[in-house]
Amino acid sequence: MHEPSSHQRATFPHGLAAGVLALLATLVFCRLASAADVSDRSTSLAKTVKEIKSDSQYSLGPDSQQHAGVPEGKIQEFTPTESRIFPGFEHKWWLYIPAQYADGKPVPIMVFLDGESWMKRDGHWRAPVVLDNLIARNELPLMAAVFVEPGASIAKYKGKPFLSNRQEEYDTLSGAYASFLLEEIFPEVRKHVHIADDAAARGIAGCSSGGIASFTVAWQRPDQFRKVISFSGSFADLRGGQVYPDLVRREKRKPIRVFQHVGTNDVVFAGLPSWLEENNLMSAALDEKHYEHKYVVDHGTHCSVGAASILPDAMRWTWRDYPR
């Protein structure tokens, strides 16, 4: 093919070229500034969490401990690919299939946000251990579970993701994250386990921003998710979450069930009401609209050991009437 000579190649007027470069520089600066703002707020929040009181009064109970003779579900890790809903980001995730699962039988499913911390059998939440124990005693229906990490940028810096997409995915009040689960995660899950299509057969749980995200998924798509477990939910003005109590009061009651927990020593974030106050407002709104709702307040901290210790009770309550 003929290569155009230098004088034939398309050129930009100097002013236009400068304008294009300035626009690109502005976009990059805004993205980095936004990331820096999120990072500063998250760092500030982390410091606040570290400064509050100890959780030494709480410990995990027997339902969160491994026991001889209890069948262990299988956990499989999946290689992340670039998200279509959140382009430029990829998500690590794991699938739990109970030991008693028989091919072809549809089962309900739980989704756990910030999944890696929930997936570890010797970790903070120990959700697979709780599932093993409660399923074995028929205190939960036979169910699968998905543990999903927030999006991490495909772009790397020194071998690590350049950005986390956690606040965009979790604190934004939109249907995007529900669409991500339904369109990107669940189709892959179905290749390994037959999950029920009934909305009542789907639950979602998380803590902090994962707590509000769990509510948002069900709020946006009650036709697909009906069960919510929120620990230390960030119903605060991180990305507009403080509006939920008013929305709950104004809109028609939706067919969702909500287990909600917070601690009296939860987060106090500079410039915002405490997480206890925000959760109290949310709880009052849910009760006024006669939602199926259970609210537990203890003396714990943010996403505390106290919260982890009542995960078995939260699961039992949330799934109490689902067919065994």
ABEGO torsion letter per residue (X at the ends): XBBBBAAABBBBBAAAAAAAAAAAAAAAAAAAAAAAAAAAAAAAAAAAAAABBBAAABBBBAAABBBBGBBBBBBBBBBBBBBAABBGBBBBBBBBBBAABBBGBBBBBBBBBGAAAAABAABAAGAAAAAAAAAAAGABBBBBBBBBBBBBBABBBGGBBABBAAAAAAABBBAAAAAAAAAAAAAAAAAABBBBABAAABBBBBBEAAAAAAAAAAAABAAABABBBBBGBBBBBAAGAAAAAAAAAABBBBBBBBBBBBBAABBBBBGBBBAAAAAAAAAAAAAAAGBBBBBBBBABBBGBAAAAAAAAAAAAAAAAABBX
